[in-house]
Amino acid sequence: MTQAASPGRSKSPARFVMPTVLGIIAVAVLAFVVQNRGPVKLTWLLWSFSWPLWLLLIVTIGLSLLAGQLWLMLRRHRRWVARGAARRGDI
């Protein structure tokens, strides 16, 4: 007699794809951090300080992603307001 697979569990190899991809990304990030540990001097307006290069790049990427997400949210909100006004006949 064979047992049926539980509904939440798949027996296909596809269930290993996401953990494998995440593992590869984690190894790549770790290699990036190890290779870019040297300090970089930053000067902006009146401030001057040193950070590791990897931290500077990750913070820069994070702030860029945040700015892009905020821009998309604002654009989506403006479209939503315009559609609501069009439905009400305000335009």
TIVO-310082 format. One record per atom (N, C-alpha, C, O, CB): atom name; x, y, z. Coordinates in steps of 0.001 Angstrom, whole numbers, plus 500000, padded with zeros to 6 digits. Glycine has a CB too. Layout:
BEGIN
<"CA"; <X; Y; Z>>,
...
***
This chain:
BEGIN
<"N"; <500822; 498827; 500000>>,
<"CA"; <500000; 500000; 500000>>,
<"C"; <500873; 501246; 500000>>,
<"O"; <501865; 501306; 500726>>,
<"CB"; <499061; 499993; 501194>>,
<"N"; <500518; 502234; 499199>>,
<"CA"; <501271; 503486; 499180>>,
<"C"; <500444; 504568; 499839>>,
<"O"; <499214; 504566; 499785>>,
<"CB"; <501654; 503892; 497734>>,
<"N"; <501146; 505482; 500454>>,
<"CA"; <500460; 506594; 501092>>,
<"C"; <500393; 507765; 500122>>,
<"O"; <501331; 508009; 499362>>,
<"CB"; <501170; 507004; 502403>>,
<"N"; <499294; 508477; 500155>>,
<"CA"; <499140; 509663; 499319>>,
<"C"; <499946; 510805; 499936>>,
<"O"; <500053; 510920; 501157>>,
<"CB"; <497635; 510056; 499171>>,
<"N"; <500499; 511630; 499083>>,
<"CA"; <501271; 512779; 499558>>,
<"C"; <500331; 513773; 500226>>,
<"O"; <499199; 513967; 499782>>,
<"CB"; <502046; 513454; 498390>>,
<"N"; <500801; 514392; 501279>>,
<"CA"; <499972; 515391; 501949>>,
<"C"; <499802; 516587; 501027>>,
<"O"; <500680; 516868; 500211>>,
<"CB"; <500598; 515823; 503306>>,
<"N"; <498681; 517295; 501145>>,
<"CA"; <498394; 518391; 500209>>,
<"C"; <499446; 519503; 500224>>,
<"O"; <499668; 520132; 499190>>,
<"CB"; <497046; 518984; 500526>>,
<"N"; <500092; 519765; 501344>>,
<"CA"; <501061; 520853; 501422>>,
<"C"; <502435; 520480; 500911>>,
<"O"; <503269; 521362; 500701>>,
<"CB"; <501176; 521321; 502825>>,
<"N"; <502695; 519205; 500703>>,
<"CA"; <504020; 518742; 500296>>,
<"C"; <504001; 518263; 498849>>,
<"O"; <503144; 517473; 498452>>,
<"CB"; <504505; 517617; 501221>>,
<"N"; <504947; 518748; 498080>>,
<"CA"; <505080; 518314; 496704>>,
<"C"; <506284; 517389; 496615>>,
<"O"; <507289; 517605; 497293>>,
<"CB"; <505223; 519525; 495737>>,
<"N"; <506185; 516379; 495796>>,
<"CA"; <507312; 515463; 495626>>,
<"C"; <508176; 515860; 494436>>,
<"O"; <509142; 515168; 494115>>,
<"CB"; <506811; 514032; 495450>>,
<"N"; <507841; 516967; 493780>>,
<"CA"; <508602; 517371; 492605>>,
<"C"; <509907; 518045; 493017>>,
<"O"; <510005; 518594; 494115>>,
<"CB"; <507770; 518312; 491721>>,
<"N"; <510897; 518004; 492148>>,
<"CA"; <512177; 518659; 492443>>,
<"C"; <512074; 520181; 492470>>,
<"O"; <513005; 520849; 492919>>,
<"CB"; <513210; 518245; 491421>>,
<"N"; <510962; 520741; 491998>>,
<"CA"; <510813; 522198; 491963>>,
<"C"; <510827; 522804; 493359>>,
<"O"; <511120; 523990; 493507>>,
<"CB"; <509524; 522577; 491253>>,
<"N"; <510518; 522021; 494380>>,
<"CA"; <510506; 522572; 495729>>,
<"C"; <511912; 522915; 496219>>,
<"O"; <512060; 523607; 497226>>,
<"CB"; <509852; 521590; 496683>>,
<"N"; <512922; 522451; 495537>>,
<"CA"; <514302; 522749; 495905>>,
<"C"; <514858; 523966; 495172>>,
<"O"; <515968; 524406; 495469>>,
<"CB"; <515174; 521552; 495628>>,
<"N"; <514116; 524508; 494231>>,
<"CA"; <514616; 525611; 493413>>,
<"C"; <514818; 526871; 494247>>,
<"O"; <515902; 527453; 494217>>,
<"CB"; <513654; 525896; 492260>>,
<"N"; <513809; 527303; 494986>>,
<"CA"; <513915; 528543; 495752>>,
<"C"; <515009; 528465; 496823>>,
<"O"; <515800; 529403; 496923>>,
<"CB"; <512575; 528867; 496402>>,
<"N"; <515096; 527410; 497622>>,
<"CA"; <516203; 527345; 498584>>,
<"C"; <517576; 527341; 497911>>,
<"O"; <518530; 527907; 498444>>,
<"CB"; <516061; 526108; 499446>>,
<"N"; <517676; 526709; 496751>>,
<"CA"; <518950; 526692; 496030>>,
<"C"; <519316; 528089; 495547>>,
<"O"; <520461; 528517; 495693>>,
<"CB"; <518884; 525722; 494841>>,
<"N"; <518354; 528798; 494976>>,
<"CA"; <518601; 530161; 494498>>,
<"C"; <518985; 531067; 495669>>,
<"O"; <519924; 531856; 495559>>,
<"CB"; <517352; 530720; 493769>>,
<"N"; <518266; 530959; 496785>>,
<"CA"; <518586; 531776; 497952>>,
<"C"; <519973; 531440; 498502>>,
<"O"; <520689; 532329; 498962>>,
<"CB"; <517528; 531581; 499040>>,
<"N"; <520348; 530177; 498456>>,
<"CA"; <521684; 529773; 498897>>,
<"C"; <522770; 530364; 498017>>,
<"O"; <523796; 530823; 498519>>,
<"CB"; <521800; 528260; 498907>>,
<"N"; <522554; 530356; 496714>>,
<"CA"; <523528; 530937; 495774>>,
<"C"; <523664; 532436; 496009>>,
<"O"; <524773; 532972; 496000>>,
<"CB"; <523106; 530664; 494308>>,
<"N"; <522540; 533110; 496218>>,
<"CA"; <522576; 534551; 496488>>,
<"C"; <523316; 534825; 497798>>,
<"O"; <524107; 535765; 497874>>,
<"CB"; <521139; 535133; 496549>>,
<"N"; <523066; 534014; 498826>>,
<"CA"; <523739; 534201; 500113>>,
<"C"; <525246; 534028; 499975>>,
<"O"; <526012; 534789; 500566>>,
<"CB"; <523191; 533217; 501151>>,
<"N"; <525676; 533045; 499208>>,
<"CA"; <527113; 532828; 498996>>,
<"C"; <527714; 533999; 498216>>,
<"O"; <528821; 534440; 498523>>,
<"CB"; <527361; 531492; 498240>>,
<"N"; <527001; 534504; 497220>>,
<"CA"; <527497; 535640; 496440>>,
<"C"; <527621; 536892; 497316>>,
<"O"; <528606; 537622; 497211>>,
<"CB"; <526564; 535917; 495244>>,
<"N"; <526634; 537143; 498173>>,
<"CA"; <526689; 538303; 499068>>,
<"C"; <527839; 538154; 500059>>,
<"O"; <528552; 539119; 500337>>,
<"CB"; <525350; 538475; 499822>>,
<"N"; <528019; 536953; 500590>>,
<"CA"; <529117; 536710; 501528>>,
<"C"; <530469; 536950; 500849>>,
<"O"; <531355; 537568; 501440>>,
<"CB"; <529044; 535269; 502084>>,
<"N"; <530634; 536469; 499622>>,
<"CA"; <531883; 536697; 498886>>,
<"C"; <532092; 538191; 498641>>,
<"O"; <533217; 538682; 498744>>,
<"CB"; <531870; 535930; 497541>>,
<"N"; <531031; 538911; 498320>>,
<"CA"; <531102; 540351; 498099>>,
<"C"; <531570; 541070; 499359>>,
<"O"; <532437; 541942; 499296>>,
<"CB"; <529738; 540893; 497655>>,
<"N"; <530995; 540702; 500503>>,
<"CA"; <531357; 541336; 501767>>,
<"C"; <532811; 541058; 502120>>,
<"O"; <533529; 541963; 502546>>,
<"CB"; <530441; 540850; 502890>>,
<"N"; <533250; 539820; 501946>>,
<"CA"; <534619; 539441; 502298>>,
<"C"; <535628; 540181; 501414>>,
<"O"; <536688; 540586; 501890>>,
<"CB"; <534809; 537914; 502162>>,
<"N"; <535305; 540355; 500147>>,
<"CA"; <536238; 540994; 499227>>,
<"C"; <536231; 542522; 499325>>,
<"O"; <537149; 543169; 498819>>,
<"CB"; <535915; 540580; 497818>>,
<"N"; <535230; 543104; 499954>>,
<"CA"; <535115; 544565; 500009>>,
<"C"; <535048; 545066; 501449>>,
<"O"; <534165; 545843; 501811>>,
<"CB"; <533877; 545031; 499238>>,
<"N"; <535989; 544609; 502254>>,
<"CA"; <535997; 544993; 503662>>,
<"C"; <536758; 546275; 503936>>,
<"O"; <536659; 546822; 505035>>,
<"CB"; <536581; 543894; 504478>>,
<"N"; <537500; 546760; 502985>>,
<"CA"; <538338; 547942; 503205>>,
<"C"; <537522; 549195; 503475>>,
<"O"; <536429; 549357; 502933>>,
<"CB"; <539230; 548172; 502010>>,
<"N"; <538057; 550094; 504322>>,
<"CA"; <537330; 551329; 504626>>,
<"C"; <537372; 552322; 503471>>,
<"O"; <538339; 552383; 502711>>,
<"CB"; <537901; 551977; 505875>>,
<"N"; <536303; 553093; 503362>>,
<"CA"; <536196; 554142; 502351>>,
<"C"; <535841; 555426; 503082>>,
<"O"; <534922; 555442; 503900>>,
<"CB"; <535124; 553789; 501243>>,
<"N"; <536571; 556512; 502790>>,
<"CA"; <536284; 557791; 503441>>,
<"C"; <535172; 558500; 502677>>,
<"O"; <535251; 558687; 501463>>,
<"CB"; <537560; 558683; 503514>>,
<"N"; <534137; 558890; 503413>>,
<"CA"; <532999; 559603; 502835>>,
<"C"; <532997; 561031; 503342>>,
<"O"; <533197; 561277; 504531>>,
<"CB"; <531662; 558899; 503179>>,
<"N"; <532772; 561959; 502448>>,
<"CA"; <532652; 563364; 502821>>,
<"C"; <531398; 563906; 502159>>,
<"O"; <531235; 563821; 500941>>,
<"CB"; <533922; 564187; 502402>>,
<"N"; <530512; 564468; 502979>>,
<"CA"; <529278; 565049; 502460>>,
<"C"; <528954; 566282; 503274>>,
<"O"; <528762; 566204; 504487>>,
<"CB"; <528104; 564030; 502502>>,
<"N"; <528894; 567408; 502613>>,
<"CA"; <528682; 568695; 503244>>,
<"C"; <529712; 568899; 504362>>,
<"O"; <530899; 569052; 504077>>,
<"CB"; <527240; 568800; 503797>>,
<"N"; <529282; 568903; 505615>>,
<"CA"; <530210; 569133; 506720>>,
<"C"; <530664; 567848; 507393>>,
<"O"; <531521; 567883; 508275>>,
<"CB"; <529574; 570031; 507740>>,
<"N"; <530099; 566711; 506988>>,
<"CA"; <530406; 565438; 507640>>,
<"C"; <531470; 564671; 506873>>,
<"O"; <531544; 564728; 505646>>,
<"CB"; <529144; 564588; 507773>>,
<"N"; <532282; 563961; 507620>>,
<"CA"; <533285; 563097; 507027>>,
<"C"; <533449; 561874; 507936>>,
<"O"; <533646; 562010; 509143>>,
<"CB"; <534646; 563856; 506831>>,
<"N"; <533365; 560689; 507347>>,
<"CA"; <533496; 559471; 508132>>,
<"C"; <533945; 558332; 507229>>,
<"O"; <533933; 558456; 506005>>,
<"CB"; <532167; 559120; 508835>>,
<"N"; <534340; 557220; 507845>>,
<"CA"; <534793; 556042; 507103>>,
<"C"; <533833; 554885; 507325>>,
<"O"; <533388; 554635; 508445>>,
<"CB"; <536223; 555642; 507525>>,
<"N"; <533524; 554188; 506252>>,
<"CA"; <532677; 552996; 506286>>,
<"C"; <533351; 551919; 505452>>,
<"O"; <534145; 552226; 504562>>,
<"CB"; <531230; 553298; 505758>>,
<"N"; <533041; 550666; 505732>>,
<"CA"; <533478; 549607; 504811>>,
<"C"; <532746; 549764; 503466>>,
<"O"; <531578; 550151; 503426>>,
<"CB"; <533207; 548185; 505425>>,
<"N"; <533434; 549467; 502400>>,
<"CA"; <532846; 549626; 501069>>,
<"C"; <531563; 548827; 500908>>,
<"O"; <530595; 549326; 500334>>,
<"CB"; <533840; 549207; 500007>>,
<"N"; <531538; 547590; 501408>>,
<"CA"; <530342; 546751; 501254>>,
<"C"; <529138; 547384; 501934>>,
<"O"; <528028; 547314; 501406>>,
<"CB"; <530590; 545351; 501828>>,
<"N"; <529333; 548005; 503101>>,
<"CA"; <528222; 548633; 503811>>,
<"C"; <527711; 549841; 503047>>,
<"O"; <526503; 550051; 502940>>,
<"CB"; <528647; 549042; 505224>>,
<"N"; <528633; 550636; 502515>>,
<"CA"; <528242; 551795; 501719>>,
<"C"; <527405; 551374; 500510>>,
<"O"; <526374; 551980; 500222>>,
<"CB"; <529484; 552570; 501259>>,
<"N"; <527851; 550340; 499810>>,
<"CA"; <527117; 549893; 498620>>,
<"C"; <525750; 549326; 498983>>,
<"O"; <524772; 549590; 498283>>,
<"CB"; <527927; 548844; 497861>>,
<"N"; <525662; 548558; 500054>>,
<"CA"; <524376; 547980; 500443>>,
<"C"; <523408; 549076; 500890>>,
<"O"; <522225; 549029; 500552>>,
<"CB"; <524568; 546943; 501570>>,
<"N"; <523903; 550067; 501652>>,
<"CA"; <523043; 551178; 502071>>,
<"C"; <522580; 551977; 500853>>,
<"O"; <521416; 552369; 500775>>,
<"CB"; <523788; 552101; 503069>>,
<"N"; <523483; 552220; 499906>>,
<"CA"; <523124; 552951; 498691>>,
<"C"; <522070; 552200; 497885>>,
<"O"; <521103; 552800; 497414>>,
<"CB"; <524365; 553194; 497831>>,
<"N"; <522250; 550901; 497725>>,
<"CA"; <521266; 550098; 496997>>,
<"C"; <519924; 550109; 497724>>,
<"O"; <518874; 550244; 497096>>,
<"CB"; <521768; 548651; 496826>>,
<"N"; <519962; 549965; 499044>>,
<"CA"; <518725; 549982; 499828>>,
<"C"; <517977; 551297; 499711>>,
<"O"; <516758; 551308; 499538>>,
<"CB"; <519030; 549706; 501278>>,
<"N"; <518709; 552422; 499805>>,
<"CA"; <518064; 553725; 499665>>,
<"C"; <517509; 553935; 498258>>,
<"O"; <516457; 554552; 498091>>,
<"CB"; <519049; 554836; 500004>>,
<"N"; <518207; 553428; 497253>>,
<"CA"; <517720; 553533; 495873>>,
<"C"; <516441; 552728; 495681>>,
<"O"; <515499; 553193; 495040>>,
<"CB"; <518794; 553054; 494885>>,
<"N"; <516409; 551518; 496240>>,
<"CA"; <515198; 550701; 496149>>,
<"C"; <514031; 551364; 496880>>,
<"O"; <512900; 551333; 496397>>,
<"CB"; <515453; 549302; 496726>>,
<"N"; <514297; 551954; 498025>>,
<"CA"; <513258; 552646; 498781>>,
<"C"; <512721; 553843; 498000>>,
<"O"; <511509; 554053; 497948>>,
<"CB"; <513802; 553102; 500140>>,
<"N"; <513607; 554626; 497396>>,
<"CA"; <513172; 555777; 496602>>,
<"C"; <512334; 555332; 495409>>,
<"O"; <511325; 555962; 495095>>,
<"CB"; <514384; 556587; 496122>>,
<"N"; <512735; 554269; 494752>>,
<"CA"; <511960; 553754; 493627>>,
<"C"; <510587; 553253; 494064>>,
<"O"; <509595; 553483; 493372>>,
<"CB"; <512721; 552636; 492938>>,
<"N"; <510524; 552577; 495195>>,
<"CA"; <509245; 552082; 495702>>,
<"C"; <508321; 553240; 496066>>,
<"O"; <507125; 553196; 495774>>,
<"CB"; <509466; 551176; 496923>>,
<"N"; <508867; 554274; 496701>>,
<"CA"; <508048; 555442; 497042>>,
<"C"; <507522; 556136; 495791>>,
<"O"; <506375; 556584; 495764>>,
<"CB"; <508856; 556432; 497885>>,
<"N"; <508354; 556228; 494756>>,
<"CA"; <507922; 556837; 493507>>,
<"C"; <506783; 556036; 492882>>,
<"O"; <505806; 556610; 492400>>,
<"CB"; <509097; 556944; 492530>>,
<"N"; <506912; 554697; 492892>>,
<"CA"; <505847; 553857; 492334>>,
<"C"; <504558; 553982; 493132>>,
<"O"; <503470; 554006; 492556>>,
<"CB"; <506287; 552397; 492294>>,
<"N"; <504674; 554063; 494457>>,
<"CA"; <503481; 554222; 495292>>,
<"C"; <502786; 555551; 495013>>,
<"O"; <501558; 555603; 494941>>,
<"CB"; <503851; 554127; 496776>>,
<"N"; <503555; 556619; 494856>>,
<"CA"; <502979; 557920; 494551>>,
<"C"; <502282; 557906; 493199>>,
<"O"; <501187; 558448; 493052>>,
<"CB"; <504056; 558998; 494576>>,
<"N"; <502915; 557289; 492219>>,
<"CA"; <502320; 557186; 490877>>,
<"C"; <501023; 556391; 490913>>,
<"O"; <500032; 556778; 490294>>,
<"CB"; <503308; 556531; 489897>>,
<"N"; <501032; 555272; 491643>>,
<"CA"; <499839; 554446; 491768>>,
<"C"; <498711; 555213; 492467>>,
<"O"; <497545; 555099; 492087>>,
<"CB"; <500164; 553158; 492537>>,
<"N"; <499066; 555992; 493487>>,
<"CA"; <498058; 556771; 494209>>,
<"C"; <497445; 557842; 493305>>,
<"O"; <496231; 558044; 493311>>,
<"CB"; <498678; 557424; 495458>>,
<"N"; <498287; 558522; 492532>>,
<"CA"; <497764; 559546; 491621>>,
<"C"; <496814; 558947; 490591>>,
<"O"; <495788; 559546; 490268>>,
<"CB"; <498913; 560261; 490911>>,
<"N"; <497153; 557765; 490072>>,
<"CA"; <496261; 557104; 489117>>,
<"C"; <494945; 556715; 489780>>,
<"O"; <493879; 556848; 489179>>,
<"CB"; <496938; 555862; 488522>>,
<"N"; <495021; 556233; 491025>>,
<"CA"; <493826; 555825; 491750>>,
<"C"; <492909; 557022; 491974>>,
<"O"; <491695; 556909; 491804>>,
<"CB"; <494201; 555179; 493093>>,
<"N"; <493479; 558178; 492356>>,
<"CA"; <492697; 559396; 492565>>,
<"C"; <492077; 559854; 491249>>,
<"O"; <490917; 560266; 491219>>,
<"CB"; <493579; 560515; 493164>>,
<"N"; <492841; 559785; 490167>>,
<"CA"; <492316; 560206; 488869>>,
<"C"; <491181; 559297; 488408>>,
<"O"; <490190; 559779; 487859>>,
<"CB"; <493433; 560218; 487825>>,
<"N"; <491312; 557990; 488624>>,
<"CA"; <490230; 557070; 488243>>,
<"C"; <488978; 557320; 489070>>,
<"O"; <487864; 557260; 488549>>,
<"CB"; <490680; 555614; 488409>>,
<"N"; <489157; 557599; 490349>>,
<"CA"; <488005; 557898; 491204>>,
<"C"; <487308; 559164; 490757>>,
<"O"; <486078; 559223; 490741>>,
<"CB"; <488436; 558032; 492660>>,
<"N"; <488075; 560179; 490393>>,
<"CA"; <487489; 561425; 489914>>,
<"C"; <486766; 561195; 488594>>,
<"O"; <485706; 561780; 488369>>,
<"CB"; <488570; 562507; 489751>>,
<"N"; <487306; 560368; 487726>>,
<"CA"; <486676; 560090; 486440>>,
<"C"; <485356; 559344; 486635>>,
<"O"; <484382; 559600; 485927>>,
<"CB"; <487622; 559275; 485544>>,
<"N"; <485330; 558416; 487603>>,
<"CA"; <484094; 557671; 487866>>,
<"C"; <482995; 558588; 488413>>,
<"O"; <481818; 558425; 488091>>,
<"CB"; <484364; 556527; 488857>>,
<"N"; <483396; 559545; 489237>>,
<"CA"; <482411; 560454; 489827>>,
<"C"; <482012; 561546; 488839>>,
<"O"; <481020; 562242; 489055>>,
<"CB"; <482966; 561084; 491112>>,
<"N"; <482760; 561701; 487780>>,
<"CA"; <482453; 562732; 486794>>,
<"C"; <483030; 564090; 487157>>,
<"O"; <482556; 565115; 486666>>,
<"CB"; <480968; 562850; 486626>>,
<"N"; <484044; 564111; 488010>>,
<"CA"; <484662; 565367; 488412>>,
<"C"; <485519; 565968; 487303>>,
<"O"; <485804; 567166; 487311>>,
<"CB"; <485504; 565154; 489651>>,
<"N"; <485919; 565152; 486370>>,
<"CA"; <486824; 565645; 485328>>,
<"C"; <486031; 566117; 484130>>,
<"O"; <486613; 566570; 483144>>,
<"CB"; <487824; 564557; 484907>>,
***
